[in-house]
Amino acid sequence: VSQVPVAEGKSVQQTVELLTRKLELLGAEKQGTFCVDCETYHTAASTISSQGQTGKLMYVMHNSEYPLSCFALFENGPCLIADANFDILMVKLKGFFQNAKANKIESRGTRYQYCDFLVKVGTVTMGPSARGISVEVEYCPCVIANDCWNLLMEFMQSFMGNHAPGIPSVFSTKHDSIYSPADTMVQYMELFNKIRKQQQVPVAGIR
């Protein structure tokens, strides 16, 4: 999962169209749509003051590829995979975790199949505005990520050019173990946080 910068002089939507056109020229076929969303929860103030702990952020995420699951991730921490009704449990836990409503972020777009590759090009939005572009590429026959990284890289360069990403940090901890859906969600969480930080423009220079 990686971020693609917006092409110079183009909008987010125009850049997405450029990418998808390149994929279609390669021979990739549309296979429906996808959506990955992420809601941020922070530790409730009452919990922090009573236990003297520092506040933690938790990200509750959904992926249309896994419609019956819900993913709960802590930054630099574990990833819990739960049933889809985990959201209802979060409402009951509002004494411990508060939903940072303004922070909801999602990526939506089109799925493409090209031979053994699955490619998802999405527009990342926060509220009403488009904030960036995500590209997810999966090589379906292989479950050991490191075994197919060179092949993935070569394929990504064919339509992303020099914007093809470096090896994701999640790979370095996996080594030769089996890649799981949670690894994809960690990458989306990192991407969303990166895009959020890019939007926080410093205001020090304003008088």
C-alpha positions in Angstrom: 0.0 0.0 0.0 1.5 3.3 -1.0 0.7 7.0 -1.6 1.0 8.5 -5.0 1.7 12.2 -5.2 -0.7 14.4 -7.2 0.6 15.1 -10.6 1.8 18.7 -11.2 -1.0 20.9 -12.4 -3.6 18.2 -11.9 -6.2 17.5 -9.3 -6.5 14.3 -7.2 -9.2 13.0 -9.5 -7.3 13.7 -12.7 -4.2 11.9 -11.3 -6.4 8.9 -10.4 -7.7 8.9 -13.9 -4.1 9.0 -15.3 -3.2 6.0 -13.2 -6.2 4.0 -14.1 -5.8 4.8 -17.8 -2.2 3.4 -17.6 -3.5 0.2 -15.9 -6.2 -0.2 -18.6 -3.6 0.3 -21.3 -1.6 -2.6 -19.7 -4.7 -4.7 -20.0 -6.0 -4.6 -16.5 -9.8 -5.2 -16.1 -12.2 -3.5 -13.7 -13.4 -5.8 -10.9 -15.8 -3.6 -8.9 -15.0 -1.1 -6.2 -13.4 -1.1 -2.8 -13.4 1.0 0.4 -11.1 1.1 3.4 -12.1 3.4 6.3 -10.5 4.4 9.5 -12.0 6.1 12.7 -9.7 7.4 15.4 -10.4 6.8 19.1 -8.4 8.4 21.9 -8.2 7.4 25.5 -10.9 9.1 27.5 -9.7 12.0 29.7 -11.2 10.3 32.9 -9.1 7.2 32.3 -5.9 9.1 31.8 -6.3 11.2 35.0 -7.4 8.2 37.2 -4.6 5.9 36.0 -1.9 8.4 35.3 -1.3 7.0 31.9 -0.5 8.8 28.7 -3.2 8.9 26.1 -3.2 6.3 23.4 -4.8 6.4 19.9 -6.7 3.4 18.6 -7.8 3.1 15.0 -10.9 1.1 14.1 -10.8 0.1 10.5 -12.9 -1.7 7.9 -12.0 -3.1 4.5 -14.6 -4.1 1.9 -12.3 -7.0 0.9 -13.1 -8.5 4.4 -16.8 -7.5 4.9 -17.3 -9.6 8.1 -14.3 -8.3 9.9 -13.3 -5.2 11.8 -9.7 -4.3 12.6 -8.6 -2.4 15.7 -5.0 -1.2 15.6 -2.8 0.7 18.1 0.2 2.7 16.7 3.3 0.5 17.0 1.1 -2.0 18.7 -1.0 -5.1 18.1 -3.8 -5.5 15.5 -7.0 -7.0 16.8 -9.2 -8.7 14.2 -12.8 -8.9 15.4 -16.3 -9.4 14.1 -18.0 -6.6 12.2 -20.2 -5.7 15.2 -17.0 -4.5 17.1 -18.2 -1.0 16.4 -21.2 -1.5 18.7 -18.8 -2.6 21.4 -16.8 0.7 20.9 -20.0 2.7 21.7 -20.3 0.8 25.0 -16.6 1.6 25.8 -17.0 5.3 25.4 -16.0 5.7 29.1 -12.5 4.5 28.0 -12.2 5.5 24.3 -13.7 8.6 22.7 -14.3 8.8 19.0 -12.4 11.7 17.4 -15.2 12.3 15.0 -13.5 14.9 12.8 -10.7 12.4 12.1 -12.6 9.9 10.0 -10.6 9.1 6.8 -11.3 6.7 4.0 -10.0 5.5 0.7 -12.4 4.5 -2.1 -11.9 3.5 -5.7 -11.8 0.8 -8.3 -10.3 -2.7 -8.1 -8.4 -4.0 -11.1 -7.3 -7.5 -12.0 -4.3 -7.9 -14.2 -3.2 -11.5 -14.6 -2.3 -12.6 -11.1 -2.2 -9.0 -9.7 -5.0 -7.2 -7.9 -4.6 -3.4 -7.9 -6.8 -0.9 -6.0 -6.5 2.8 -6.8 -8.3 4.9 -4.3 -9.0 8.5 -3.5 -8.3 9.3 0.1 -10.9 11.6 1.6 -11.3 13.4 5.0 -14.8 14.9 5.3 -15.8 16.3 2.0 -12.4 16.9 0.5 -10.0 14.6 -1.3 -6.6 14.6 0.4 -4.5 12.1 -1.5 -4.2 8.9 -3.6 -3.6 5.4 -2.4 -2.5 2.4 -4.5 -2.6 -1.2 -3.1 -1.0 -4.0 -5.2 -1.3 -7.7 -4.3 0.3 -10.6 -6.1 -2.4 -13.2 -5.4 -0.5 -16.5 -5.8 2.1 -15.7 -3.2 1.6 -15.5 0.6 5.3 -14.9 1.6 5.7 -11.2 1.0 9.5 -11.1 0.7 9.4 -13.9 -2.0 7.5 -11.7 -4.5 8.7 -8.2 -3.6 10.9 -7.8 -6.7 8.1 -9.0 -9.0 5.7 -6.5 -7.3 8.2 -3.7 -7.6 8.7 -4.4 -11.4 4.9 -4.4 -11.9 4.3 -1.2 -9.9 7.0 0.6 -11.9 5.2 -0.3 -15.1 2.3 2.1 -14.2 3.6 4.2 -11.3 7.0 4.9 -12.8 9.4 6.4 -10.2 6.6 6.8 -7.7 6.7 3.0 -7.0 7.3 2.7 -3.2 10.2 1.3 -1.2 9.7 -1.9 0.7 7.0 -1.4 3.4 8.2 -1.5 7.1 5.7 -4.3 7.8 7.8 -6.6 5.6 10.9 -6.2 7.7 9.2 -7.7 10.7 7.6 -10.5 8.7 10.8 -12.0 7.1 9.6 -15.4 5.8 6.3 -15.6 7.6 2.9 -15.6 5.9 1.4 -12.2 5.0 -2.0 -11.5 6.5 -4.9 -9.0 6.0 -3.7 -7.3 9.2 -0.4 -6.4 7.5 -2.4 -4.6 4.8 -4.4 -2.7 7.4 -1.2 -1.6 9.2 0.0 -0.1 5.9 -3.3 1.7 5.4 -3.1 3.1 8.9 0.5 4.4 8.3 -0.6 5.9 5.0 -3.7 7.6 6.5 -1.6 9.0 9.4 1.0 10.4 6.9 -1.8 12.1 4.9 -3.3 13.5 8.1 0.1 15.0 9.1 0.5 16.5 5.7 -2.7 18.4 6.2 -1.6 20.0 9.5 0.0 23.1 8.1 2.2 24.9 10.6 0.7 28.3 11.5 3.8 29.8 13.2 4.4 32.2 10.4 1.0 33.8 10.6 0.9 37.1 12.5 
